[in-house]
Amino acid sequence: MTEWTDPDTFAAALDRAETLEKGNYFEAFGEGDEIAHDAGIRLSRHGNDQWMSQTLNHDPTYWRTDAARERGFDEPPIHPDYLLACTMGPSVEDLSEKGGYFLGRDGVQLHDPEVYPGTELRVESTVEATRSSSSRPEYGIVTWETRGRDAETGEILLSYERTNMVPRREPLETDGGEPASDTVSDEDDPPSLPGELIVPDGPSFADFRAVLDRAEDRDAAVAYRHERGRTMDDTLVSGLPLSTLNTAKQHHDTDYMADSPSGDIVTYGDVTRSIALGHARSDERTYRELAYGDERFHTFVTPGDTVSGFTRVLGADPDRGPADCGLVRFRHVAFNQNRTPVYSGTREAIIR
């Protein structure tokens, strides 16, 4: 009889065994395809609190019943960052488990701010576009719209559009010419910084409005960095993705990632993003999150990296929100210990 656990015998068995693969190659996606992701997730108080605490999001509305009721909620609701991560997590196996660069996400819309613990989330995606990669013949590029729905009511709670490189089963043949870039690059000579970077006097809407007025007729921008940093540990790199059903081996399999460009497992992009926004919100009197866009992940974040935050204030509208609030438009940048940007994106929020 074969002793399957004998080391030499088992090694030989592994060499001959066929691997049952997860995920889909580029060729599996066609424009207009509708994908109902089988995995669903129940948005829990524990999961929400863990995500918020680990990414330094301390808004009392999401922690305390009295603060939540002051802002029109029945109880502390689900935080938008956790909702976004839980919408993307169940889609990973079908859309991007094969690997490939996350090229960006746009049009993140919060359709209902009143999402509470216990809500069961179902996730679906539509293939918006597919195209070849001009620089990497072994990859294609796919854009999906993904929607997170309340499983009971069918109501869309959150939606976004994201674009990824996805490996091809069969690489394209090329003529050997110089490849073009798949991403939009900055100009060769980027514009110089303004003469001044000025900071608001406080965290309220009036402070943002006043500092924008001061900058308007000067060679100045409203831009500042946030004091806190967060070093990537096991909970952030592997624990939080698993809690949102993000099974991508890029976050969990050090053996697989040893020969990758990063040389190590990498942090889930929504963890990096949430830390950047957590840093920013600590210096604001945020009333309500509205929307996010133009999100880009610029380089790998690996265990031991420290993520810090930088913010530009782009505009302020006093006519949006309750009487004692206004809308502020931000651009946030997360950067690592080498001062290299790792994430950037725009955000609209109602500020008290």
C-alpha positions as CSV (number, residue, x, y, z in Angstrom):
1,M,0.0,0.0,0.0
2,T,1.1,3.5,-0.7
3,E,2.2,5.5,2.3
4,W,0.9,8.9,1.2
5,T,2.5,10.8,4.1
6,D,6.0,9.6,3.4
7,P,7.8,12.8,2.6
8,D,9.3,11.6,-0.7
9,T,6.1,9.9,-1.8
10,F,4.0,12.9,-1.0
11,A,6.4,15.3,-2.8
12,A,6.1,13.0,-5.9
13,A,2.3,13.1,-5.5
14,L,2.3,16.9,-5.4
15,D,4.4,17.1,-8.6
16,R,1.8,15.0,-10.4
17,A,-1.4,16.4,-8.9
18,E,-3.4,18.9,-10.8
19,T,-4.2,22.1,-8.9
20,L,-7.9,23.2,-8.8
21,E,-7.5,26.9,-9.5
22,K,-9.4,29.8,-8.1
23,G,-10.4,33.0,-9.9
24,N,-10.8,33.8,-13.6
25,Y,-8.5,34.7,-16.4
26,F,-9.0,37.7,-18.6
27,E,-10.7,35.7,-21.3
28,A,-13.6,34.8,-19.0
29,F,-14.9,38.4,-19.0
30,G,-17.1,39.9,-21.7
31,E,-18.6,43.3,-21.8
32,G,-22.1,43.3,-20.3
33,D,-21.6,40.1,-18.3
34,E,-23.5,40.1,-15.0
35,I,-21.8,38.3,-12.1
36,A,-23.6,37.5,-8.9
37,H,-20.9,36.8,-6.3
38,D,-21.8,33.7,-4.4
39,A,-20.2,34.8,-1.1
40,G,-22.3,37.2,1.0
41,I,-21.4,38.8,4.3
42,R,-23.3,39.9,7.4
43,L,-22.2,43.3,8.5
44,S,-21.6,42.9,12.2
45,R,-20.9,45.3,15.1
46,H,-17.7,43.4,15.9
47,G,-16.4,43.5,12.3
48,N,-17.3,47.2,12.0
49,D,-15.6,48.1,15.3
50,Q,-12.5,46.0,14.5
51,W,-12.1,47.7,11.1
52,M,-12.6,51.2,12.6
53,S,-10.3,50.7,15.5
54,Q,-7.5,49.2,13.5
55,T,-7.6,51.9,10.9
56,L,-7.8,54.8,13.4
57,N,-11.4,55.9,12.5
58,H,-12.7,57.3,15.8
59,D,-15.8,59.3,14.9
60,P,-18.1,59.0,17.9
61,T,-21.1,58.6,15.7
62,Y,-20.0,55.1,14.9
63,W,-19.1,54.2,18.5
64,R,-21.7,55.9,20.8
65,T,-25.5,55.7,20.7
66,D,-25.9,59.3,22.0
67,A,-23.6,60.7,19.3
68,A,-25.3,58.6,16.6
69,R,-28.8,59.9,17.6
70,E,-27.6,63.5,17.5
71,R,-26.9,63.0,13.8
72,G,-30.2,61.3,13.0
73,F,-29.2,57.6,13.3
74,D,-31.2,55.1,15.4
75,E,-27.9,53.6,16.7
76,P,-24.2,53.6,15.7
77,P,-24.4,52.7,11.9
78,I,-21.9,50.7,9.8
79,H,-19.0,52.9,8.8
80,P,-18.7,53.6,5.1
81,D,-15.1,52.3,5.0
82,Y,-16.1,48.9,6.4
83,L,-19.1,48.8,4.0
84,L,-16.9,49.5,1.0
85,A,-14.3,46.9,2.1
86,C,-17.1,44.3,2.6
87,T,-18.6,45.1,-0.8
88,M,-15.2,44.6,-2.5
89,G,-14.1,41.6,-0.5
90,P,-16.7,39.0,-1.8
91,S,-16.0,40.1,-5.4
92,V,-12.3,39.2,-5.2
93,E,-12.5,35.5,-6.0
94,D,-14.5,36.0,-9.2
95,L,-12.8,39.2,-10.4
96,S,-9.2,39.6,-9.3
97,E,-8.0,36.6,-7.4
98,K,-5.7,35.7,-10.3
99,G,-3.6,38.8,-9.5
100,G,-2.7,41.8,-11.5
101,Y,-2.3,45.4,-10.7
102,F,-5.3,47.4,-9.2
103,L,-5.3,50.3,-11.6
104,G,-7.9,52.4,-9.8
105,R,-11.5,52.9,-8.5
106,D,-13.9,55.7,-9.2
107,G,-17.5,56.8,-8.5
108,V,-17.8,55.4,-5.0
109,Q,-21.3,56.3,-4.0
110,L,-23.0,55.8,-0.6
111,H,-26.6,55.3,-1.6
112,D,-27.9,54.9,2.0
113,P,-26.0,56.3,5.0
114,E,-28.3,54.4,7.4
115,V,-26.8,50.9,7.2
116,Y,-26.9,49.1,10.5
117,P,-25.2,46.0,12.0
118,G,-27.1,42.8,11.1
119,T,-27.6,43.8,7.5
120,E,-26.8,41.0,5.1
121,L,-24.9,42.1,2.1
122,R,-25.1,40.5,-1.4
123,V,-22.6,41.7,-4.0
124,E,-22.9,41.8,-7.8
125,S,-20.8,43.1,-10.7
126,T,-21.2,44.1,-14.3
127,V,-18.3,43.9,-16.8
128,E,-18.2,47.5,-18.1
129,A,-15.2,47.2,-20.5
130,T,-12.3,44.9,-21.5
131,R,-9.2,45.7,-23.4
132,S,-5.7,44.5,-24.1
133,S,-2.7,45.8,-22.1
134,S,-0.3,47.7,-24.4
135,S,2.6,47.2,-22.1
136,R,2.1,43.6,-20.7
137,P,0.9,41.1,-23.3
138,E,0.3,38.5,-20.5
139,Y,-2.4,40.7,-19.1
140,G,-5.7,42.3,-20.1
141,I,-7.5,45.2,-18.5
142,V,-11.1,44.9,-17.1
143,T,-13.4,47.5,-15.7
144,W,-16.3,46.4,-13.5
145,E,-19.2,48.2,-11.8
146,T,-19.8,46.5,-8.4
147,R,-22.8,47.0,-6.2
148,G,-23.5,46.0,-2.6
149,R,-27.2,45.3,-1.9
150,D,-29.2,44.7,1.2
151,A,-30.0,41.0,0.7
152,E,-33.5,41.4,2.3
153,T,-34.8,44.5,0.5
154,G,-32.6,44.5,-2.7
155,E,-31.7,48.1,-2.1
156,I,-28.3,49.2,-3.4
157,L,-26.3,50.4,-0.4
158,L,-22.9,51.2,-2.1
159,S,-21.6,51.1,-5.7
160,Y,-18.3,51.8,-7.5
161,E,-16.3,51.2,-10.6
162,R,-12.9,49.6,-10.5
163,T,-10.2,48.7,-13.1
164,N,-7.7,45.9,-12.8
165,M,-5.1,44.1,-14.9
166,V,-6.1,40.4,-15.1
167,P,-3.7,37.7,-16.3
168,R,-4.5,36.1,-19.6
169,R,-4.6,32.3,-20.0
170,E,-2.8,32.8,-23.3
171,P,-0.5,35.9,-23.6
172,L,-0.8,38.0,-26.8
173,E,1.8,37.8,-29.4
174,T,3.6,41.2,-29.9
175,D,5.8,42.6,-32.6
176,G,8.6,43.3,-30.1
177,G,8.1,47.1,-30.3
178,E,8.4,49.5,-27.5
179,P,5.2,49.2,-25.3
180,A,3.1,52.1,-24.3
181,S,2.0,52.7,-20.8
182,D,-1.4,51.5,-19.6
183,T,-1.8,54.3,-17.1
184,V,-2.0,58.0,-17.5
185,S,1.3,59.5,-16.5
186,D,2.1,63.0,-15.2
187,E,3.7,65.5,-17.5
188,D,7.5,65.3,-17.8
189,D,7.7,68.7,-16.2
190,P,5.1,68.7,-13.5
191,P,4.0,72.2,-12.3
192,S,5.9,73.6,-9.3
193,L,4.3,73.8,-5.9
194,P,2.5,77.0,-4.8
195,G,4.6,79.5,-2.9
196,E,2.7,78.7,0.3
197,L,1.0,75.7,1.9
198,I,-1.4,77.0,4.5
199,V,-3.5,75.1,7.0
200,P,-7.0,75.7,8.5
201,D,-7.2,77.2,12.0
202,G,-9.5,74.4,13.2
203,P,-11.5,71.3,12.2
204,S,-14.8,73.0,11.4
205,F,-16.4,73.9,8.1
206,A,-16.0,77.6,8.8
207,D,-12.2,77.0,9.2
208,F,-12.0,75.3,5.8
209,R,-14.0,78.0,4.2
210,A,-11.9,80.8,5.7
211,V,-8.6,79.2,4.7
212,L,-9.7,78.7,1.1
213,D,-10.7,82.4,1.0
214,R,-7.2,83.3,2.3
215,A,-5.6,81.2,-0.3
216,E,-7.7,82.4,-3.2
217,D,-5.7,85.6,-4.1
218,R,-2.3,84.3,-3.2
219,D,0.2,81.8,-4.6
220,A,-1.0,79.3,-2.0
221,A,-2.7,75.9,-1.6
222,V,-4.5,74.6,1.5
223,A,-2.4,71.5,2.2
224,Y,-1.1,69.8,5.4
225,R,0.1,66.5,6.8
226,H,-1.4,64.5,9.6
227,E,0.6,63.6,12.7
228,R,-0.3,60.0,13.2
229,G,1.2,57.0,11.3
230,R,0.2,53.3,11.3
231,T,2.7,50.5,10.8
232,M,1.4,47.5,8.9
233,D,1.1,44.5,11.2
234,D,-0.4,41.0,10.9
235,T,-3.9,42.2,11.7
236,L,-3.9,44.9,9.1
237,V,-2.2,42.9,6.3
238,S,-4.0,39.6,6.7
239,G,-6.7,39.8,9.4
240,L,-8.8,42.6,8.1
241,P,-9.0,41.3,4.5
242,L,-10.0,37.9,5.7
243,S,-12.8,39.4,7.8
244,T,-14.3,40.9,4.6
245,L,-14.0,37.6,2.7
246,N,-11.1,39.0,0.6
247,T,-9.3,35.7,-0.2
248,A,-6.6,37.0,-2.6
249,K,-3.4,35.2,-1.9
250,Q,-1.5,38.4,-2.3
251,H,-2.5,39.2,1.3
252,H,-2.1,35.8,2.8
253,D,0.4,33.5,1.0
254,T,4.0,34.5,1.7
255,D,5.4,31.5,-0.2
256,Y,3.5,32.6,-3.4
257,M,4.5,36.2,-3.0
258,A,8.2,35.6,-2.4
259,D,9.0,35.8,-6.1
260,S,6.5,38.7,-6.8
261,P,7.6,42.3,-7.5
262,S,6.8,43.2,-3.9
263,G,8.7,40.2,-2.5
264,D,6.2,39.8,0.3
265,I,2.5,39.8,1.0
266,V,0.8,43.2,0.5
267,T,-1.8,45.2,2.3
268,Y,-5.4,45.2,1.0
269,G,-5.8,48.5,-0.7
270,D,-8.9,49.4,1.3
271,V,-6.9,49.0,4.5
272,T,-4.4,51.5,3.3
273,R,-7.1,53.8,2.1
274,S,-9.1,53.6,5.3
275,I,-6.0,54.5,7.4
276,A,-5.3,57.5,5.2
277,L,-8.9,58.7,5.6
278,G,-8.8,57.9,9.3
279,H,-5.8,60.2,9.7
280,A,-7.6,63.0,7.9
281,R,-10.9,62.6,9.8
282,S,-9.1,63.0,13.1
283,D,-8.5,66.6,12.1
284,E,-12.1,67.3,11.0
285,R,-15.5,67.6,12.5
286,T,-17.1,65.2,10.0
287,Y,-20.9,65.0,10.0
288,R,-21.5,62.6,7.1
289,E,-19.5,60.9,4.3
290,L,-20.8,61.3,0.8
291,A,-18.6,60.1,-2.0
292,Y,-15.1,59.1,-3.2
293,G,-13.4,59.1,-6.5
294,D,-10.2,59.0,-8.6
295,E,-8.7,56.4,-6.2
296,R,-5.3,55.1,-7.1
297,F,-2.9,52.8,-5.4
298,H,0.6,53.9,-6.4
299,T,2.9,51.2,-5.0
300,F,3.0,48.2,-2.7
301,V,2.4,48.4,1.0
302,T,4.0,45.4,2.8
303,P,4.4,44.3,6.4
304,G,6.4,46.8,8.5
305,D,5.7,49.8,6.2
306,T,4.3,52.8,8.0
307,V,1.4,54.7,6.4
308,S,0.9,58.4,7.1
309,G,-1.5,60.9,5.6
310,F,-1.5,64.2,3.7
311,T,-4.5,66.3,2.7
312,R,-5.4,69.1,0.2
313,V,-8.6,71.0,0.6
314,L,-10.1,71.6,-2.8
315,G,-13.3,73.5,-2.2
316,A,-16.1,74.2,0.3
317,D,-19.9,74.6,-0.4
318,P,-22.0,76.2,2.4
319,D,-25.3,75.2,0.7
320,R,-24.9,71.4,1.2
321,G,-26.0,69.7,4.4
322,P,-27.8,70.9,7.5
323,A,-27.8,74.5,8.5
324,D,-24.7,74.2,10.7
325,C,-22.7,72.2,8.2
326,G,-21.2,72.5,4.7
327,L,-19.7,70.2,2.1
328,V,-15.9,70.1,1.8
329,R,-14.0,68.5,-1.1
330,F,-10.6,66.9,-0.2
331,R,-7.8,65.1,-2.0
332,H,-6.1,62.7,0.3
333,V,-2.6,61.1,-0.2
334,A,-1.2,58.2,1.9
335,F,2.5,57.9,1.9
336,N,5.1,55.5,3.4
337,Q,8.2,55.9,5.6
338,N,10.2,56.7,2.4
339,R,7.8,59.6,1.7
340,T,6.5,57.8,-1.4
341,P,2.8,58.1,-2.2
342,V,1.0,54.7,-1.8
343,Y,-2.7,55.9,-2.2
344,S,-4.5,59.0,-3.4
345,G,-8.2,59.8,-3.9
346,T,-10.8,62.5,-3.7
347,R,-13.5,62.7,-1.0
348,E,-16.6,64.7,-0.4
349,A,-17.9,65.0,3.2
350,I,-20.3,67.1,5.1
351,I,-18.4,68.9,7.9
352,R,-20.0,70.5,10.9
